[in-house]
Amino acid sequence: MKERSINSRSANVMGTLEVIPSSLYGDLSKKLTEIVLNSKAKNAIPSELAKKIIYLWRTDHLATKTGIEALIEGAITVDAAMTFQLLDELGLGEVSIALKGTNSDVLSK
């Protein structure tokens, strides 16, 4: 059941990312990576997502649409409030609002 939730969240994230300008991918990927890596919770993100992020990092693809998608999903999982604050600070309030609506299960924790 958890896997289905993650897969549906991925689909919602992908659609929302269309409005993020590619010129922000570099800065956004660095800041999202910091959120994911600075998490105090061990095993906070699913292992498949962690593997995907590591693969994208090793192939230098974190600053791509696919990388941003994975990082946003991981960052929301470990610290949703900080992730949404970051998006707002970068002028991506529309993305933040859309993601809040698709991640109400994460926000209620």
C-alpha contacts under 8 A as a table, 3 or more apart, distances in Angstrom:
res1	aa1	res2	aa2	distance
1	M	4	R	5.24
1	M	5	S	6.48
2	K	5	S	5.08
2	K	6	I	6.32
3	E	6	I	5.09
3	E	7	N	6.16
4	R	7	N	5.06
4	R	8	S	6.15
5	S	8	S	5.27
5	S	9	R	6.07
6	I	9	R	4.96
6	I	10	S	6.15
7	N	10	S	5.01
7	N	11	A	6.46
8	S	11	A	5.13
8	S	12	N	6.37
9	R	12	N	5.07
9	R	13	V	6.08
9	R	73	E	7.81
9	R	102	T	6.77
9	R	103	N	7.23
10	S	13	V	5.03
10	S	14	M	6.12
10	S	69	E	7.50
10	S	73	E	7.13
11	A	14	M	5.20
11	A	15	G	6.52
12	N	15	G	5.38
12	N	16	T	6.34
12	N	99	L	7.73
12	N	102	T	6.66
13	V	16	T	5.13
13	V	17	L	6.15
13	V	69	E	6.41
13	V	72	I	7.90
13	V	73	E	7.40
13	V	99	L	6.85
14	M	17	L	5.29
14	M	18	E	7.12
14	M	69	E	6.35
15	G	18	E	5.91
16	T	19	V	6.56
16	T	95	V	6.14
16	T	98	A	6.77
16	T	99	L	7.28
17	L	20	I	5.41
17	L	65	K	7.52
17	L	69	E	7.19
17	L	95	V	7.16
18	E	21	P	7.90
19	V	95	V	7.39
20	I	24	L	7.19
20	I	25	Y	7.96
20	I	92	L	7.25
20	I	95	V	7.68
21	P	24	L	5.73
21	P	25	Y	7.27
22	S	25	Y	5.18
22	S	64	T	7.69
22	S	65	K	7.73
23	S	26	G	7.15
24	L	27	D	5.68
24	L	28	L	5.83
25	Y	28	L	5.11
25	Y	29	S	5.78
25	Y	63	A	4.95
25	Y	64	T	6.34
25	Y	65	K	7.50
25	Y	68	I	6.88
26	G	29	S	5.32
26	G	30	K	6.43
26	G	63	A	5.00
27	D	30	K	5.28
27	D	31	K	6.30
28	L	31	K	5.24
28	L	32	L	5.98
28	L	63	A	7.73
28	L	68	I	7.48
29	S	32	L	5.15
29	S	33	T	5.93
29	S	62	L	6.09
29	S	63	A	5.44
29	S	67	G	7.38
29	S	68	I	5.99
29	S	71	L	6.96
30	K	33	T	5.13
30	K	34	E	6.37
31	K	34	E	5.10
31	K	35	I	6.51
31	K	86	L	7.89
32	L	35	I	5.08
32	L	36	V	6.32
32	L	71	L	5.89
32	L	72	I	6.62
32	L	75	A	6.10
32	L	83	T	7.22
33	T	36	V	5.11
33	T	37	L	5.98
33	T	71	L	6.55
33	T	75	A	7.64
34	E	37	L	5.16
34	E	38	N	5.75
35	I	38	N	5.35
35	I	39	S	6.43
35	I	75	A	5.80
35	I	78	V	7.65
35	I	79	D	7.13
35	I	82	M	7.56
35	I	83	T	7.36
36	V	39	S	5.65
36	V	71	L	7.48
36	V	74	G	6.27
36	V	75	A	5.13
36	V	78	V	6.49
36	V	79	D	7.93
39	S	42	K	7.52
39	S	44	A	7.75
39	S	78	V	6.25
39	S	79	D	7.55
41	A	44	A	5.40
41	A	78	V	7.39
43	N	46	P	6.97
43	N	47	S	7.66
44	A	77	T	7.01
44	A	78	V	5.84
45	I	49	L	6.64
45	I	50	A	6.48
45	I	74	G	6.05
45	I	77	T	6.30
45	I	78	V	6.81
46	P	49	L	5.42
46	P	50	A	6.33
47	S	50	A	4.94
47	S	51	K	6.07
48	E	51	K	5.09
48	E	52	K	6.19
49	L	52	K	4.98
49	L	53	I	6.20
49	L	70	A	6.93
49	L	74	G	7.13
50	A	53	I	5.14
50	A	54	I	6.17
50	A	74	G	7.83
51	K	54	I	5.09
51	K	55	Y	6.06
52	K	55	Y	5.08
52	K	56	L	6.13
52	K	70	A	7.28
53	I	56	L	5.10
53	I	57	W	6.08
53	I	62	L	7.41
53	I	67	G	7.06
53	I	70	A	6.30
53	I	71	L	6.92
54	I	57	W	5.01
54	I	58	R	6.10
55	Y	58	R	5.11
55	Y	59	T	6.19
56	L	59	T	5.18
56	L	60	D	5.95
56	L	61	H	4.77
56	L	62	L	5.39
56	L	67	G	6.27
57	W	60	D	4.96
57	W	61	H	5.90
57	W	62	L	5.48
58	R	61	H	7.69
60	D	63	A	7.55
61	H	64	T	5.49
61	H	66	T	7.56
61	H	67	G	5.81
62	L	66	T	7.29
62	L	67	G	3.94
62	L	68	I	6.29
62	L	71	L	7.73
63	A	67	G	5.70
63	A	68	I	6.31
64	T	67	G	4.99
64	T	68	I	6.04
65	K	68	I	5.14
65	K	69	E	6.10
66	T	69	E	5.08
66	T	70	A	6.34
67	G	70	A	5.22
67	G	71	L	6.06
68	I	71	L	5.05
68	I	72	I	5.89
69	E	72	I	5.32
69	E	73	E	6.23
70	A	73	E	5.18
70	A	74	G	6.17
71	L	74	G	5.02
71	L	75	A	5.84
72	I	75	A	5.03
72	I	76	I	5.96
72	I	83	T	7.47
73	E	76	I	5.34
73	E	77	T	6.25
74	G	77	T	5.05
74	G	78	V	6.36
75	A	78	V	5.27
75	A	79	D	5.77
75	A	80	A	6.53
75	A	83	T	6.00
76	I	79	D	5.28
76	I	80	A	4.01
76	I	81	A	7.62
76	I	83	T	5.87
76	I	84	F	7.85
76	I	106	V	7.57
77	T	80	A	6.21
77	T	106	V	6.71
79	D	82	M	5.57
79	D	83	T	6.26
80	A	83	T	5.06
80	A	84	F	6.14
80	A	106	V	7.27
80	A	107	L	6.74
81	A	84	F	5.29
81	A	85	Q	6.13
82	M	85	Q	4.99
82	M	86	L	6.12
83	T	86	L	5.12
83	T	87	L	6.32
84	F	87	L	5.08
84	F	88	D	6.18
84	F	96	S	5.30
84	F	100	K	7.84
85	Q	88	D	5.08
85	Q	89	E	6.14
86	L	89	E	5.04
86	L	90	L	6.27
87	L	90	L	5.19
87	L	91	G	6.47
87	L	92	L	4.91
87	L	93	G	6.17
87	L	95	V	7.18
87	L	96	S	5.87
88	D	91	G	5.18
88	D	92	L	5.13
88	D	93	G	4.54
88	D	96	S	6.53
89	E	92	L	7.22
89	E	93	G	7.93
90	L	93	G	7.97
92	L	95	V	5.32
92	L	96	S	6.31
93	G	96	S	4.86
93	G	97	I	6.08
94	E	97	I	5.27
94	E	98	A	6.21
95	V	98	A	5.12
95	V	99	L	6.04
96	S	99	L	5.20
96	S	100	K	6.08
97	I	100	K	5.12
97	I	101	G	6.46
98	A	101	G	5.29
98	A	102	T	6.62
99	L	102	T	5.06
99	L	103	N	6.01
100	K	103	N	5.17
100	K	104	S	6.16
100	K	107	L	7.59
101	G	104	S	5.88
103	N	106	V	5.41
103	N	107	L	6.42
104	S	107	L	4.97
104	S	108	S	6.13
105	D	108	S	5.42
105	D	109	K	7.01
106	V	109	K	5.69
